[in-house]
Amino acid sequence: MSNSCCGTQVIGALLPKYYFWPRYGSQQWRQYAMVLAVGFGVGIFLIGMVCAAVLMISKGVSPSDF
């Protein structure tokens, strides 16, 4: 694991504690964080499905030699 990855993890761990918790409150931020995580996962899934659909359509309409 590289140092940049560890630095990013430390920033990601400290950012909620010192920025988001005082701004939104601990409980409210935990609810927001769950919604953000689920939304990110759904977005990644939808992008993957669109890419798979475009790939299948492009392979289906491309000319092929028999």
C-alpha positions in Angstrom: 0.0 0.0 0.0 1.4 3.4 -0.9 1.6 6.4 1.3 -0.9 8.4 -0.8 -3.5 5.8 0.0 -2.9 6.0 3.7 -3.0 9.8 3.6 -6.4 9.7 1.8 -7.7 7.2 4.4 -6.6 9.5 7.3 -8.2 12.5 5.7 -11.4 10.5 5.1 -11.4 9.4 8.7 -10.8 12.9 10.2 -13.1 14.9 7.8 -16.4 13.6 9.3 -15.2 14.0 12.9 -14.0 17.6 12.7 -16.1 19.0 9.8 -19.4 17.1 9.3 -20.2 16.1 12.9 -20.1 19.7 14.2 -22.0 20.9 11.2 -24.8 18.3 11.0 -24.6 16.4 14.3 -23.3 12.9 14.7 -26.6 11.1 14.2 -27.7 13.2 11.3 -24.4 12.8 9.5 -24.5 9.0 9.9 -27.9 9.0 8.1 -26.5 11.3 5.4 -23.4 9.1 5.0 -25.5 6.0 4.6 -27.6 7.7 1.9 -24.4 8.9 0.1 -22.9 5.4 0.2 -26.0 3.7 -1.1 -26.4 6.3 -3.8 -22.8 5.9 -4.9 -23.2 2.1 -5.1 -26.4 2.4 -7.1 -24.8 4.9 -9.5 -21.8 2.6 -10.1 -24.2 -0.3 -10.7 -26.3 1.7 -13.2 -23.3 2.9 -15.1 -22.1 -0.7 -15.3 -25.4 -1.9 -16.6 -25.6 0.9 -19.2 -22.1 0.0 -20.4 -23.1 -3.7 -20.7 -26.2 -2.9 -22.6 -24.3 -0.6 -25.0 -21.8 -3.4 -25.6 -24.4 -6.0 -26.3 -26.3 -3.7 -28.7 -23.1 -2.8 -30.5 -22.1 -6.4 -30.9 -25.6 -7.3 -32.0 -25.8 -4.8 -34.8 -22.2 -5.0 -36.0 -21.8 -7.0 -39.3 -20.2 -10.4 -38.9 -18.9 -12.9 -41.4 -20.6 -16.3 -41.6 
